[in-house]
């Protein structure tokens, strides 16, 4: 059990990242919350794009806004990359950060949005197996103002992932804190029946890109970028994504056209 008024930093106790007020100085004064960062990895061997969630949260009363903003932004960015994880996963993972008082939060989006890694600089999770079991919690009265606090968050995420053939890993961060990684396996089918809607979930932008590979075939990333009002690098990544999914094929010129699987996808969707 963690004392209600620990000194800073608090002791590393409890089965989940402790709900002690890390966001206060040694005298107990409220400190501004750190601005969470979201790192989106697109093309291999290229540095990620960084999104900083502007810091408007100076006290506990603003925690619900912080949770909503961070969860929604991370979810939207993952979906833009083609991710299939539902909003509930992002919400539960972000709510869990209250145990770390949102210290040093970095949300990393990988593998076309299907791997999400959330790290913090909180007190950590000593018993990682217990953290995945319903009913184990270290949430105090302060935390329960904003979350359920009954030890269900991470277990809900773990159970939700089974629907996506996914997994969750909990590790210690470097030096201090926790890293939680969730992975979902995208549902890609190489042979798609034209009479059924494929299970693979395309973002709206990638769906439009696929349409343009039919209307403008063969087409390159420059023309796609002009039509959709996006950068050429974004259009290129989307075409590569569609090609890896078997929905488009590349010609010697580098331009691409829809494959039979791509046409079947569009036929079923439209």
Secondary structure, DSSP 8 states (H G I E B T S, - for coil): ---TT--SS----SSSS--S-TTB-TT--B------EEEE--STTS--EEEE------SGGGHHHHHHHHHHHHHHHHHHTT----HHHHHHHHHHGGGGTTTT-EEEEEGGGTEEEEE--SS--S-HHHHTSTT-----TTGGGTS--SS-HHHHHHHHHGGGT-EEEEEE-SSSSEEEEEE------SS--TTS--S----HHHHHHHHHHHHSSSB-HHHHHHHHT--HHHHHHHHHHHHHTTSEEE-TTS-EEE-HHHHHHHHHH-
